[in-house]
Amino acid sequence: MESTQLNFDQYPQKPHGGTLVNQVVPEHLRAAEIERARTLPCIRVDLEAIITIEMITTGVLSPNRGFMKEADYLSVLKDGRLSNGTIWPVPLSFAPIGDRNAEIISKLKVGDQVTLTDSENEPVAILDIEDIFAYDKAHRAKNLFGTSDRNHPGVDSIYRRMGDTSLGGTLHLLNRVDWGPFEKLRQEPKDTWRLFYEERKFGSVAGFITGANPLHRGHEYIHRNALEEVDGLFLQPLVEMAKREYVRHEYRMLAYRNVLDTYYPKDRSILSPLRVTYIFAGPRETVLHALIMKNYGCTHALIGRDHAGIGDFYDKYASHSIFDQFTPEELGIDIRLFHEVFYCTRCAAHASTQTCSHDERFRLNISGTGIREMLRHGILPPKEVVRPESALAAIQGVQPKGVDENAMGTLPIAKVIQSMYPFYTKYNRLGGALRKHPLDPATLNVRDLEAATADARNHATTIYDGVYHEYTNLLDHNRNLQPTWLEDARANLQAQQARLIDDLEEKLKQAPETASDEFMYQDKAETERELHVAKKLLAEVPSSLCLEGLAERTWNVLPYKRYRGADEE
C-alpha cells in the first residue's frame, strides 16, 4: 500500500482504532495491478459505492479496511460496535444489485478476488473476498434507522440500491475518482494530519461536518465559540447531494468560501469538501461523522442540535443523547454539543436556550430548511440569519429554483414562517404585544412571509437600540452626545400639557354638577376625569434635564489630586 509517514506519537490525536488505514495501491505498482484487475471477475458499482470505497481505502473510515464480514455487520447493527468492541455506528456492506452482478456473485467463493469497476468498466478497486452472506433488508432497516417505513430515505435506499447477498473483505484502491470542481480542495487524512500538526503546529482542531445547508449564522456561532478554545477549525461540507431539495454542493462550497474569506481567521480556518453521501441514519450518522473527524486528525467534534436529522423520524436532540452510550476514552474525540441557535433581538446577539432568557417574541430562528425555502421564494433572509455573502451563492444553487404555478415551494408557507419567525402568529410585530386574535397558520400565505421578513429586517437591530437610547437619555449627564432637539421636544411637550391642565382646572371651576346636554356640555365628574388623565400624562412625559439637575449628578468629597494618587491636599 501507499506509504504514509506520520508521527502519530507526536500528535495530540490518534486515528480511530489506533491505525490510519491506507489501502491505496502504490503508484509504482498501480499500472500492473490495473492490468491484473482486468483479468479478474468484475462487478460494476455506482458512484455512491465508489465514494465509499475511496473513503475506506484512504483511512476516512478507519479502522475498517474493507467491507464488513457478517460478524461485524451484525454486531454493528445490534450494538453500534464492531465484533471486537470498537465503536462503529453504521454497517459498511457491499451487496451489489442487478442480474449480471448476481450471476457473478453466485460463482464467487471465499478466497477469490473480484474487480470493482465504474460505469465505464474501468477498474476502481480489488476486493479480497473473506465472507459471503445473505442478509435481511427489513432487519437492516429496522436496526439501522429505527423504522422500516419506505418514506424514510435511508430505508428506501436499501430497497433500491442493495441486493440480497453481501460480500465482505479487504479493499485495494486502484483509481481515485475525480472530484471535479473540488479536486483542488481535496484533503485526505494523510494530508490533514500533516497540515494540522506539522505545518500549522496546532495543538487542537475542531471539526465540523455539514450537509444540506449553506453556511448560516447558527453555524458561525458554533465555529466562533470553538475558535475561542481550539487552535484550528476544520470545516467539511458534504459534496454529494443528499436530497433533491437541498442546495447543490458546488454552491454550498462557494457560500462557505465567500464567508470564510471575509469573516474567519484565515490561518486558523481550513475548508475541505467531504465526499460522502448521506446515510440518513440520524444519531448513528452523527457518531459516524465524529469518528470521521477523528480520522482526519480533529481533537474536537462540533455537533449541532439536529445533526444529520431526517424530518420527524428522530428526536431533535437524539444526536446529542446518543453520545451518552459511550465513554470519552473509547470515543477518543472531545464532543462539543450545541443547542438550537437563534438571534435574540433583545440581547442583540446570537444565543441559545442555554444562554438567553427571552422568549420567542424577540427571536429570529435559524432554520436551514426555512432558509432554503425563503431562497426558493426569491427572498433574502435577514442578515442575522444568513450573511448575504452566503446567500449570494445559495440562492443560485437551491433546488428546485423558484415556486410552482400556485406560488408554493417544497414546504407550506405556514411551516416556513413558524420555523423562522416564531413571533409572527402570536405577536403584532417583532418584540411587540400579543395579538388579540392569533393568526391561523392555515391562512398564512407568501404575503405573510414577506411581511414577517420586512419586520425582521427593519427591527432586528432597533429593539436593543431603543433600549440603549432610553439609558443614554437618562445617564449622559455630559449632554454633548444627546440631540438637543429631543430635549427641546420634551420641554415643549411638558409645557403644552401643563397649559392644557391649567385650562382644565379653570373648566372644572365652572363645570355644573349635572350637564344640561351630555352631548354638548360636561358635568363636574367628567371634567375631573379628564383632568386626572391629563395630569397622569404629564407625569409620564420624560423629564428634560436642566443645568441645575445635571450639576447635582457630580461631586467629589476630596480634591481631585487625591484621586490621582497624592497623599496630601
LOLUM-543284 format. One record per residue (C-alpha): residue in three letters; x, y, z. Coordinates in steps of 0.2 Angstrom, whole numbers, plus 5000, padded with zeros to 4 digits. Layout:
// LOLUM-543284
ALAXYZ;...
***
This chain:
// LOLUM-543284
MET500050005000;GLU500550184998;SER501750245012;THR501050365025;GLN502450435036;LEU501550515050;ASN502250545068;PHE500650495077;ASP501650485093;GLN502050675092;TYR500250725088;PRO498850765101;GLN497650645092;LYS497650465086;PRO496650385072;HIS495050285077;GLY495650105082;GLY497450165083;THR497950145065;LEU497650265050;VAL497150135036;ASN497950155019;GLN497450035006;VAL497950134991;VAL499050034979;PRO500750124977;GLU501050224962;HIS502450104956;LEU501349954957;ARG499750034951;ALA499850004932;ALA500249814934;GLU498849794947;ILE497649884935;GLU498149764921;ARG497949614933;ALA496249684939;ARG495649674921;THR495849484921;LEU494849454937;PRO492949434938;CYS492149614938;ILE490749694947;ARG490049864941;VAL489749984955;ASP488950154956;LEU489650324961;GLU489050314978;ALA489950144981;ILE491550214973;ILE491550354985;THR491350235000;ILE492750134993;GLU493850284992;MET493450335010;ILE493850165017;THR495450145007;THR496150325011;GLY495850305030;VAL494250415032;LEU493350265039;SER494750185050;PRO494950055057;ASN493949975043;ARG495049905029;GLY493649855018;PHE491849795018;MET491249715033;LYS491149525036;GLU489549455044;ALA490149455062;ASP490549645061;TYR488949685051;LEU487849605064;SER488749675079;VAL488649855071;LEU486849845068;LYS486449775085;ASP487649875096;GLY488450005086;ARG490149925088;LEU491249805078;SER491349625085;ASN493049675094;GLY492049805104;THR492749965094;ILE491350095092;TRP490750095074;PRO488950155071;VAL488450105053;PRO488749945043;LEU489949955028;SER489249825017;PHE489349784999;ALA487849704991;PRO487849734973;ILE486149744964;GLY485749684946;ASP485549524937;ARG487349524929;ASN488149564946;ALA487149424954;GLU487749294941;ILE489549344945;ILE489249334964;SER488549164963;LYS490149094956;LEU491249184969;LYS491949094985;VAL492949155000;GLY494749174995;ASP494349244977;GLN494749424971;VAL493549524962;THR493749694952;LEU492549834956;THR492349944940;ASP491550104937;SER490150144924;GLU491550144910;ASN492149974915;GLU493750044922;PRO494449964937;VAL494250064953;ALA494749934967;ILE495149754970;LEU494149664984;ASP494849514993;ILE493349404997;GLU493349355015;ASP491549325018;ILE489949295008;PHE488249315017;ALA486449345015;TYR485549475025;ASP483849535028;LYS483449715022;ALA481949745034;HIS483149695048;ARG484449805042;ALA483249955040;LYS482449925057;ASN484049915067;LEU484950055057;PHE483650185055;GLY482350135069;THR481050115055;SER480550015040;ASP479550155033;ARG479950175014;ASN479650365016;HIS481250365026;PRO482550405013;GLY483850285021;VAL482550135021;ASP482150175003;SER483950174998;ILE484149995005;TYR482749934994;ARG483350024979;ARG485250004979;MET485549844988;GLY485449664983;ASP485249514994;THR487049444995;SER488449545004;LEU490249525000;GLY491549565014;GLY493349585013;THR494849695011;LEU494949834998;HIS496449894987;LEU496150054979;LEU496750074961;ASN496050234955;ARG495450384964;VAL493850464957;ASP494050644951;TRP493150774962;GLY492950894948;PRO492751074955;PHE493351014972;GLU494850924966;LYS495951074971;LEU495251074988;ARG495350884991;GLN496150835008;GLU496450655013;PRO496850605031;LYS498650585027;ASP498650775021;THR497650845036;TRP498750765050;ARG500250835042;LEU499451005039;PHE498751025056;TYR500250965067;GLU501750985056;GLU501451135045;ARG500251245056;LYS500851175073;PHE499151165080;GLY498851095097;SER497051065094;VAL495751065080;ALA493951065080;GLY493050985065;PHE491351025058;ILE490350925045;THR488851005037;GLY487650945023;ALA486151025016;ASN486351205020;PRO487451355016;LEU488451425030;HIS487251525041;ARG487451625057;GLY487051475068;HIS488551385061;GLU489551535063;TYR489051545081;ILE489651375084;HIS491351405075;ARG491751565084;ASN491451485101;ALA492651345096;LEU493951455090;GLU494051535107;GLU494651375114;VAL495551275100;ASP496951325088;GLY496151265072;LEU494451245063;PHE494251115050;LEU492651135040;GLN491950995029;PRO490451025019;LEU489750865011;VAL489850874992;GLU488650744987;MET486850784985;ALA485850705000;LYS484150754994;ARG483550844979;GLU482851004988;TYR484551044995;VAL485751174989;ARG486951104976;HIS488651064983;GLU489651174972;TYR488651324978;ARG488751274996;MET490651264995;LEU490651444987;ALA489451505001;TYR490751445013;ARG492251515004;ASN491351685002;VAL491051695021;LEU492751625027;ASP493651745015;THR492951895024;TYR492451845042;TYR493551705048;PRO495451705053;LYS496251635038;ASP497751555047;ARG496651455058;SER495151405047;ILE495351265034;LEU493951225022;SER493951055013;PRO492550955005;LEU492050785012;ARG491450674998;VAL490150565006;THR488350535003;TYR487050545017;ILE486650385025;PHE485050465033;ALA485450375050;GLY485150515061;PRO486050495078;ARG487050355072;GLU487650455057;THR488150595070;VAL489350465078;LEU490050415061;HIS490450605057;ALA491350625074;LEU492450475070;ILE492750535053;MET493350705061;LYS494450605072;ASN495250505057;TYR495550675049;GLY496550725065;CYS495250835074;THR495350835093;HIS493650905095;ALA491950875085;LEU490651015085;ILE488850945084;GLY487351055082;ARG485551025089;ASP484850915074;HIS486450855066;ALA486050735052;GLY484250745056;ILE482850675044;GLY481250775046;ASP480250705061;PHE481050525061;TYR482150565076;ASP482050675091;LYS482850845089;TYR484150805102;ALA484450625098;SER486150675090;HIS486650735107;SER485950595118;ILE486750455108;PHE488450505115;ASP487950455132;GLN488150275127;PHE490050295125;THR491450345137;PRO492550495132;GLU494050375132;GLU493350255119;LEU492650395108;GLY494350475108;ILE493750645102;ASP493050785113;ILE491250805108;ARG490550985110;LEU488650995109;PHE487751145104;HIS485951185107;GLU484751275094;VAL485551445090;PHE484451595086;TYR484651785085;CYS483851875100;THR483452055096;ARG483352105114;CYS485052035118;ALA485652105101;ALA486651945099;HIS486651765093;ALA486151645108;SER485451485113;THR484151425126;GLN485651395137;THR486251575136;CYS484651685133;SER483151715144;HIS482051805131;ASP480551715123;GLU480051695105;ARG479351875104;PHE481151935102;ARG481851785092;LEU482351765074;ASN482651575072;ILE483951505061;SER483251355051;GLY484251285037;THR482551225029;GLY481751395032;ILE483251475024;ARG483151365008;GLU481351395007;MET481551585008;LEU482851574994;ARG481651474983;HIS480351614985;GLY481751744980;ILE481851824997;LEU483551865005;PRO483451805023;PRO483851935037;LYS485751965039;GLU485551905057;VAL485051735050;VAL486251715035;ARG487551835028;PRO487251905011;GLU488951835005;SER488251655009;ALA486551695002;LEU487351754985;ALA487951584981;ALA486551484989;ILE485051564980;GLN485851524964;GLY486151334969;VAL484551294978;GLN483551154971;PRO482151174964;LYS482351364960;GLY480851464962;VAL479051414966;ASP477651324956;GLU476151394947;ASN475251404964;ALA476751514972;MET477151364983;GLY478951294986;THR479351124994;LEU478551165011;PRO476951255016;ILE477151445019;ALA476551425037;LYS477951305041;VAL479251425034;ILE478551575044;GLN478451475060;SER480151405059;MET481051575055;TYR479851695063;PRO479051625079;PHE478451795084;TYR477351825069;THR475751725073;LYS475651775091;TYR476351955092;ASN475852105082;ARG477652135077;LEU479452085082;GLY479652125101;GLY477852185101;ALA476252155111;LEU475151995110;ARG473951995095;LYS472152005102;HIS471751855090;PRO473251745085;LEU473451715066;ASP472851545060;PRO474351465052;ALA473151395038;THR472851565032;LEU474651615030;ASN475251655013;VAL476851725004;ARG476251905009;ASP476451855027;LEU478151785024;GLU478651955016;ALA477852055030;ALA478751955043;THR480451965034;ALA480152155032;ASP479852175050;ALA481452075054;ARG482452175043;ASN481852345049;HIS481852305068;ALA483052165072;THR484352295077;THR483152435083;ILE482452345098;TYR484052345108;ASP484452515100;GLY482852585108;VAL483352515125;TYR485052585124;HIS484352755118;GLU483252765134;TYR484852735145;THR485852865136;ASN484552995138;LEU484552965157;LEU486352935160;ASP487353055149;HIS487553205160;ASN488853265148;ARG487453315136;ASN488653335121;LEU488153165114;GLN486253195116;PRO485153285102;THR484653455108;TRP483053445098;LEU482553295109;GLU482753405125;ASP481853545116;ALA480353425111;ARG480253355129;ALA480253535136;ASN478853585124;LEU477853435127;GLN477853465146;ALA477453655143;GLN476053615132;GLN475253485143;ALA475453595158;ARG474553735149;LEU473153605145;ILE473053565163;ASP472853745168;ASP471453765156;LEU470553605163;GLU470753675181;GLU469853835175;LYS468553725166;LEU468253625182;LYS467953785192;GLN466453825181;ALA465853645177;PRO464053615184;GLU463653465194;THR462453405181;ALA462653445162;SER461153515153;ASP461553425137;GLU462853275139;PHE463253295121;MET463653475121;TYR464253505139;GLN465253415153;ASP464753395171;LYS466053415185;ALA466353225187;GLU466853215168;THR467953365169;GLU468853295184;ARG469153135175;GLU469953225160;LEU471053325172;HIS471653175181;VAL472153095164;ALA473053245159;LYS474053255175;LYS474553075173;LEU475153105155;LEU476153255161;ALA476953145174;GLU477453015161;VAL478253135150;PRO480153105151;SER480953245160;SER482053375151;LEU483653395161;CYS484153565166;LEU485853635170;GLU485453635189;GLY484853455188;LEU486453405179;ALA487553495191;GLU486853385205;ARG487553225197;THR489353265200;TRP490353305216;ASN491953245225;VAL492253235243;LEU494153255241;PRO495153365229;TYR495453285213;LYS497353265215;ARG496953145230;TYR496153035217;ARG497653045206;GLY498752975220;ALA499353115230;ASP499353085249;GLU499053265254;GLU498053405248;
***
